[in-house]
Amino acid sequence: MALTKAKIAIAGIGTVGKGLLRILEVLGGNASNIEVTAIASRRKVNIPNKTLFKKTQVFKDAEQLLQYDNYDILVELIGGEDGVAKKIVFNAIKNKKYVVTANKALISKYWKDLNKISNEMGVSIKFEAAVAGGVPIIKIINEFLVSNKISRIYGILNGTSNYILTKMLTSNKKFSEILKDAQSLGYAESDPTFDIDGIDTAHKLSILCSLAFDTNCDLKYIKSEGIRNIELSDLKYADSLGYKVKMLGISEQKGKEIKNYVFPCLVAKNNFIANVDDVYNGVVIESNFCKKSFFQGEGAGSFPTATSVISDILSIIKLNENSLKEQKKSDFKMSSVENRFGSYYLRFTTEDKPGVISGIANEFKKNNISMKSMLQKESQNKNSRSATIVITTHDCNEKNMILALAKINKMKFIKKKTIYYRIESFVS
């Protein structure tokens, strides 16, 4: 049943919460169907001096909302998969309140439970702001592509990691330097683990996978590899070979198997995704009727994410549509990255002497791996007697690649552990 007007309680006034208050203030009379009855925040809140907020009650602890009932929609902007965020969201739904959240960790972990309880209570939960910020990817899947069968979703889902990879190459600086810049600009947290280790991307990908393929994609099915150890030299070599390195989340269905990957990989420069730079997010959805649909926008930040929150609030008021799909019994098998079949980029640091390339080639041959291209450079240091060999391969099984590298890395001429990245061509 649709609402004509909604009382909302906002929990958490951080970056997104401040943006939400500001947008509501600017909207003024145009937001007359929204009344903010409560705000809960441990931080000091500057309440806009407008009619919209004249009756707003302020709580210093979000747990106080557990005993508060004067609202129709809970807007949860605290974050975290458990703790107070989980308490107030589940409490709200049990009391037949609607929920709007930007909490990808919570949605990802408790997808099945939230689906069940929201449908039982007859209220909706919406989470457009949880994935890709200002890109309305949830609505696109649930509404625009509802008549299509989706086969693959891939893209850049974390603006922080994308900014770092972009700036490393364009400014010719190493990872640690750009990370500091990102932190000073507010793009990265003081503890950037979730962003640079791929955890944030994995949370978002699990949501997209669950929606697109009508299943419950638990986080345990997604192995995350981040950019923490990426080196500038590999970005430069990739560039010279016609690629860009991007941190991607990939979810694809083939028959009864679903593959989910989160890792930095090489993407050809003529691909849509390769040209999404800085803090922007980009998502490609492949489907039977629309073929390839590409969406790009700011992936984070105060106003883009808050815009998604407002959109969800108004959707509830107008339509009361649940973003969580009532799931069918799925018999999909979740495949691991070890079963990947594709091409690879490898950088070997070796002794500069005869027989090195033949030694690598022989091990490749044993494991059914074929070289596509090779680049060899001598060390700039005349006294080091080392060489750098960059090789790209044709498609092969990842298990075979792992076996080959395990043997190669033990060879006497190898001076450092081999660096390897996957190459994604996105050919259907």
For each residue, the residues with C-beta under 8 A, 3 or more apart:
1: 320
2: 317 318 319 320
3: 6 72 316 317 320
4: 33 317
5: 32 33 34 35 317
6: 3 33 34 35 72 73 98 313 316 317
7: 35 36 37 70 71 72 73
8: 34 35 36 37 71 72 73 74 75 313
9: 36 37 38 39 40 65 68 70 71 73 74 75
10: 13 17 20 21 36 38 39 40 75 77
11: 40 41 62 65 74 75 76 77 78 84 85 88
12: 16 17 40 41 62 76 77 78 79 85
13: 10 17 18 21 39 41 43 45 77
14: 17 18 43 77
15: 18 19 301 302 305
16: 12 19 20 77 102 129 302 305 306 309
17: 10 12 13 14 20 21 41 77 306
18: 13 14 15 21 22 302
19: 15 16 22 23 301 302 303 305 306
20: 10 16 17 23 24 75 77 306 309 310
21: 10 13 17 18 24 25 47 48 53
22: 18 19 25 26 48 302 303 306
23: 19 20 26 27 303 306 307 310
24: 20 21 27 31 34 36 48 52 310
25: 21 22 28 48 50 52 53
26: 22 23
27: 23 24 30 31
28: 25 31 50 51 52
29: 32
30: 27
31: 24 27 28 34 52
32: 5 29
33: 4 5 6 317
34: 5 6 8 24 31 52 313 317
35: 5 6 7 8 52 55
36: 7 8 9 10 24 39 52 53 56
37: 7 8 9 55 56 57 70 71
38: 9 10 56 57 58 59 65 68 70 71
39: 9 10 13 36 45 47 56 57 58 59
40: 9 10 11 12 58 59 60 61 62 64 65
41: 11 12 13 17 44 45 58 59 60 62
42: 60 61 62
43: 13 14
44: 41
45: 13 39 41 58
46:
47: 21 39 53 56 58
48: 21 22 24 25 52 53
49: 53
50: 25 28 53 54
51: 28 54
52: 24 25 28 31 34 35 36 48
53: 21 25 36 47 48 49 50 56
54: 50 51
55: 35 37
56: 36 37 38 39 47 53
57: 37 38 39 68 70
58: 38 39 40 41 45 47
59: 38 39 40 41 62 64 65 68
60: 40 41 42 64
61: 40 42 64 84
62: 11 12 40 41 42 59 65 78 84 85 88
63: 66 84 87 88
64: 40 59 60 61 67 68
65: 9 11 38 40 59 62 68 74 88 91 92
66: 63 87 88 91
67: 64
68: 9 38 57 59 64 65 71
69: 95
70: 7 9 37 38 57
71: 7 8 9 37 38 68 74 97
72: 3 6 7 8 97 98
73: 6 7 8 9 97 98 99 100 313 316
74: 8 9 11 65 71 88 89 92 97 98 99 100
75: 8 9 10 11 20 100 101 309 313
76: 11 12 85 88 89 99 100 101 102 103 106
77: 10 11 12 13 14 16 17 20 101 102 103 309
78: 11 12 62 83 84 85 88 103
79: 12 85 102 103 105 106
80: 83 84 85 86 103 105 106
81: 85 86 103 105 106 108 109 110
82: 85 86 106 109
83: 78 80 86 87
84: 11 61 62 63 78 80 87 88
85: 11 12 62 76 78 79 80 81 82 88 89 101 103 106
86: 80 81 82 83 89 90 106 110
87: 63 66 83 84 90 91
88: 11 62 63 65 66 74 76 78 84 85 91 92
89: 74 76 85 86 92 93 99 101 103 106 114 125
90: 86 87 93 94 113 114 117
91: 65 66 87 88 94 95
92: 65 74 88 89 95 97 98 99
93: 89 90 96 97 99 114 117 118 121 123 125
94: 90 91 117 121
95: 69 91 92
96: 93 121 122 123
97: 71 72 73 74 92 93 123
98: 6 72 73 74 92 123 124 125 126 316 320
99: 73 74 76 89 92 93 118 123 124 125 126
100: 73 74 75 76 125 126 127 129 309 312 313 316
101: 75 76 77 85 89 106 107 125 126 127 129 130
102: 16 76 77 79 127 129 130 305 308 309
103: 76 77 78 79 80 81 85 89 106 107 127 130
104: 107 108 127 130 131 200 203 204 207
105: 79 80 81 108 109 203
106: 76 79 80 81 82 85 86 89 101 103 109 110 114
107: 101 103 104 110 111 114 127 130 203 207
108: 81 104 105 111 202 203 204 206 207 219
109: 81 82 105 106 219
110: 81 86 106 107 113 114
111: 107 108 114 115 206 207 210 216 217 218 324
112: 115 116 216 327
113: 90 110 116 117
114: 89 90 93 106 107 110 111 117 118 125 324
115: 111 112 118 119 324 325 326 327
116: 112 113 119 120
117: 90 93 94 113 114 120 121
118: 93 99 114 115 121 123 124 125 322 324
119: 115 116 122 322 324 326
120: 116 117
121: 93 94 96 117 118
122: 96 119
123: 93 96 97 98 99 118 320 322
124: 98 99 118 316 320 321 322 323 324
125: 89 93 98 99 100 101 114 118 322 323 324
126: 98 99 100 101 138 312 315 316 321 322 323
127: 100 101 102 103 104 107 130 131 138 207 312 323
128: 131 136 137 138 139 308 309 311 312 323
129: 16 100 101 102 133 305 306 308 309 312
130: 101 102 103 104 107 127 138 204 207
131: 104 127 128 135 137 138 157 204 207 208
132: 135 137 155 157 204 281 283 295 297 299
133: 129 159 281 297 298 299 300 301 304 305 308
134: 297 298 299 301 303 304 305 307 308
135: 131 132 281 282 283 295 296 297 298 299
136: 128 139 140 295 308 311
137: 128 131 132 140 141 208 283 295
138: 126 127 128 130 131 141 142 207 211 323
139: 128 136 142 143 144 311
140: 136 137 143 144 145 285 293 295
141: 137 138 144 145 146 150 208 211 212 285
142: 138 139 146 211 321 323 325
143: 139 140 146
144: 139 140 141
145: 140 141 148 150 285 287 290 293
146: 141 142 143
147: 289
148: 145 287 288 289 290
149: 287 288
150: 141 145 153 212 213 253 285 286 287
151: 252 253 254 286 287 288 428
152: 250 251 252 253 284 285 286 426 428
153: 150 205 208 209 212 250 251 252 283 284 285 286
154: 248 249 250 251 252 273 283 284 424 426
155: 132 248 249 273 276 281 282 283 284
156: 159 161 162 246 247 248 273 276 280 281 282 283 299
157: 131 132 200 201 204 205 249 281 283 299
158: 161 162 195 198 200 201 204 247 281 299
159: 133 156 162 163 187 278 279 280 281 298 299 300 301
160: 163 164 182 187 188 192 195 196 200 279 300
161: 156 158 164 165 195 196 198 201 226 227 247 264
162: 156 158 159 165 166 246 247 276 277 278 279 280 281 299
163: 159 160 166 167 178 182 187 278 279
164: 160 161 167 168 175 178 179 182 188 196 227
165: 161 162 168 169 227 230 235 244 245 246 247 264
166: 162 163 169 170 277 278
167: 163 164 170 171 173 178 181 182 278
168: 164 165 171 172 173 174 175 178 230 232 235
169: 165 166 172 232 235 236 239 244
170: 166 167
171: 167 168 178
172: 168 169 232
173: 167 168 177 178 232
174: 168 177 178 231 232
175: 164 168 178 179 227 228 229 230 231 232
176: 179 180
177: 173 174 180 181
178: 163 164 167 168 171 173 174 175 181 182
179: 164 175 176 182 183 188 192 196
180: 176 177 183 184
181: 167 177 178 184 185
182: 160 163 164 167 178 179 185 187 188 192
183: 179 180 186 187 188 189 190 192
184: 180 181
185: 181 182
186: 183
187: 159 160 163 182 183 279 300
188: 160 164 179 182 183 192 195 196
189: 183 192 194 195
190: 183
191:
192: 160 179 182 183 188 189 195 196
193: 196 197 199
194: 189 197 199 200
195: 158 160 161 188 189 192 199 200
196: 160 161 164 179 188 192 193 226 227 228
197: 193 194 224 226 228
198: 158 161 201 202 224 225 226 227 247 262 263
199: 193 194 195 202 203 224 226
200: 104 157 158 160 194 195 203 204
201: 157 158 161 198 204 205 224 247 248 249 262
202: 108 198 199 205 206 219 222 224 249 262
203: 104 105 107 108 199 200 206 207 219
204: 104 108 130 131 132 157 158 200 201 207 208 249
205: 153 157 201 202 208 209 217 222 249 250 251 260 262
206: 108 111 202 203 209 210 217 218 219 221 222 260
207: 104 107 108 111 127 130 131 138 203 204 210 211 217
208: 131 137 141 153 204 205 211 212 249 251 283
209: 153 205 206 212 213 215 217 251 258 260
210: 111 206 207 213 214 215 216 217 325 327
211: 138 141 142 207 208 214 323 325
212: 141 150 153 208 209 251 253 285
213: 150 209 210 217 251 253 258 330 332
214: 210 211 325 327 328 330
215: 209 210 258 327 330 332
216: 111 112 210 327 330
217: 111 205 206 207 209 210 213 221 222 251 258 260 334
218: 111 206 221
219: 108 109 202 203 206 222
220:
221: 206 217 218 258 260 334
222: 202 205 206 217 219 260 261 262
223: 261 262 336 337
224: 197 198 199 201 202 262 263
225: 198 262 263 264
226: 161 196 197 198 199 247 264
227: 161 164 165 175 196 198 230 247 264
228: 175 196 197
229: 175
230: 165 168 175 227 234 235 245 264
231: 174 175 234 235 419
232: 168 169 172 173 174 175 235 236
233: 236 237 347 388
234: 230 231 237 238 245 345 347 419 421
235: 165 168 169 230 231 232 238 239 245
236: 169 232 233 239 240
237: 233 234 240 241 345 347 375 390
238: 234 235 241 243 244 245 266 345 421
239: 169 235 236 242 243 244
240: 236 237 375
241: 237 238 266 345 373 375 390 392
242: 239 268 269
243: 238 239 266 267 268 269 274 345 423
244: 165 169 238 239 266 267 269 274 275
245: 165 230 234 235 238 264 265 266 267 421
246: 156 162 165 264 265 267 273 274 276
247: 156 158 161 162 165 198 201 226 227 262 263 264
248: 154 155 156 201 261 262 263 264 265 267 273 424
249: 154 155 157 201 202 204 205 208 260 261 262
250: 152 153 154 205 259 260 261 262 424
251: 152 153 154 205 208 209 212 213 217 258 259 260 261
252: 151 152 153 154 258 259
253: 150 151 152 212 213 257 258 259 332
254: 151 257 259
255:
256: 331 332 333
257: 253 254 332 333 334 335
258: 209 213 215 217 221 251 252 253 332 333 334 335
259: 250 251 252 253 254 334 335 337 339 340
260: 205 206 209 217 221 222 249 250 251 334 335
261: 222 223 248 249 250 251 337 340
262: 198 201 202 205 222 223 224 225 247 248 249 250
263: 198 224 225 247 248 337 421 422
264: 161 165 225 226 227 230 245 246 247 248 421
265: 245 246 248 421 422 423 424
266: 238 241 243 244 245 345 421 422 423 424
267: 243 244 245 246 248 271 273 274 423 424 426
268: 242 243 271 274 425
269: 242 243 244 274 275
270: 274
271: 267 268 274 275 426
272: 275 276 282 284 292 294
273: 154 155 156 246 248 267 276 282 284
274: 243 244 246 267 268 269 270 271
275: 244 269 271 272
276: 155 156 162 246 272 273 280 281 282 296
277: 162 166 280
278: 159 162 163 166 167
279: 159 160 162 163 187 298 299 300 301
280: 156 159 162 276 277 296 297 298 299
281: 132 133 135 155 156 157 158 159 162 276 296 297 298 299 300
282: 135 155 156 272 273 276 294 295 296
283: 132 135 137 153 154 155 156 157 208 294 295 296
284: 152 153 154 155 272 273 292 293 294 295 426
285: 140 141 145 150 152 153 212 290 292 293 295
286: 150 151 152 153 291 292 293 428
287: 145 148 149 150 151 290 291 293
288: 148 149 151
289: 147 148
290: 145 148 285 287 293
291: 286 287
292: 272 284 285 286
293: 140 145 284 285 286 287 290
294: 272 282 283 284
295: 132 135 136 137 140 282 283 284 285
296: 135 276 280 281 282 283
297: 132 133 134 135 280 281 304
298: 133 134 135 159 279 280 281 301 304
299: 132 133 134 135 156 157 158 159 162 279 280 281 304
300: 133 159 160 187 279 281 304 305
301: 15 19 133 134 159 279 298 304 305
302: 15 16 18 19 22 305 306
303: 19 22 23 134 306 307
304: 133 134 297 298 299 300 301 307 308
305: 15 16 19 102 129 133 134 300 301 302 308 309
306: 16 17 19 20 22 23 129 302 303 309 310
307: 23 134 303 304 310 311
308: 102 128 129 133 134 136 304 305 311 312
309: 16 20 75 77 100 102 128 129 305 306 312 313
310: 20 23 24 306 307 313 314
311: 128 136 139 307 308 314 315
312: 100 126 127 128 129 308 309 315 316 323
313: 6 8 34 73 75 100 309 310 316 317
314: 310 311 317 318
315: 126 311 312 318 319 321
316: 3 6 73 98 100 124 126 312 313 319 320 321
317: 2 3 4 5 6 33 34 313 314
318: 2 314 315
319: 2 315 316
320: 1 2 3 98 123 124 316
321: 124 126 142 315 316
322: 118 119 123 124 125 126 325 326
323: 124 125 126 127 128 138 142 211 312
324: 111 114 115 118 119 124 125
325: 115 142 210 211 214 322
326: 115 119 322
327: 112 115 210 214 215 216 330
328: 214
329:
330: 213 214 215 216 327
331: 256
332: 213 215 253 256 257 258
333: 256 257 258
334: 217 221 257 258 259 260
335: 257 258 259 260 339
336: 223 339
337: 223 259 261 263 340 398
338: 398 399 402
339: 259 335 336 397 398 399
340: 259 261 337 397 398 422
341: 395 396 397 398
342: 395 396 398 422 423 424 425
343: 372 392 393 394 395 396 422 423 425
344: 392 393 396 401 420 421 422 423
345: 234 237 238 241 243 266 390 391 392 420 421 422 423
346: 390 391 392 393 405 418 419 420
347: 233 234 237 388 389 390 418 419 420
348: 356 360 388 389 390 391 408 414 418
349: 386 387 388 414 415 416 418
350: 356 386 387 388 389 413 414 415
351: 356 385 386 387 412 413 415
352: 356 378 379 385 386 387
353: 356 385 413
354:
355: 358 359 413
356: 348 350 351 352 353 359 360 387 389 413
357: 360 361 374 376 389
358: 355 361 362
359: 355 356 362 363 408 411 413
360: 348 356 357 363 364 389 391 408
361: 357 358 364 365 371
362: 358 359 365 366
363: 359 360 366 367 404 407 408
364: 360 361 367 369 370 371 393 404
365: 361 362 368 369
366: 362 363 404
367: 363 364 396 400 401 403 404
368: 365 396 397 400
369: 364 365 393 394 396 400 401 404
370: 364 393 394 396
371: 361 364 374 391 392 393 394
372: 343 391 392 393 394
373: 241 391 392
374: 357 371 389 390 391 392
375: 237 240 241 389 390 391
376: 357 387 388 389 390
377: 387 388 389 390
378: 352 387 388
379: 352 382 384 385 386 387 388
380:
381: 384 386
382: 379
383:
384: 379 381
385: 351 352 353 379
386: 349 350 351 352 379 381 415
387: 349 350 351 352 356 376 377 378 379
388: 233 347 348 349 350 376 377 378 379
389: 347 348 350 356 357 360 374 375 376 377
390: 237 241 345 346 347 348 374 375 376 377
391: 345 346 348 360 371 372 373 374 375
392: 241 343 344 345 346 371 372 373 374 423
393: 343 344 346 364 369 370 371 372 396 401
394: 343 369 370 371 372
395: 341 342 343
396: 341 342 343 344 367 368 369 370 393 400 401
397: 339 340 341 368 400 401
398: 337 338 339 340 341 342 401 402 422
399: 338 339 402 403
400: 367 368 369 396 397 403 404
401: 344 367 369 393 396 397 398 404 405 420
402: 338 398 399 405 406
403: 367 399 400 406 407
404: 363 364 366 367 369 400 401 407 408
405: 346 401 402 408 409 418 420
406: 402 403 409 410
407: 363 403 404 410 411
408: 348 359 360 363 404 405 411 414 418
409: 405 406 414 417 418
410: 406 407 414
411: 359 407 408 414
412: 351
413: 350 351 353 355 356 359
414: 348 349 350 408 409 410 411 417 418
415: 349 350 351 386
416: 349
417: 409 414
418: 346 347 348 349 405 408 409 414
419: 231 234 346 347
420: 344 345 346 347 401 405
421: 234 238 245 263 264 265 266 344 345
422: 263 265 266 340 342 343 344 345 398
423: 243 265 266 267 342 343 344 345 392
424: 154 248 250 265 266 267 342
425: 268 342 343
426: 152 154 267 271 284
427:
428: 151 152 286
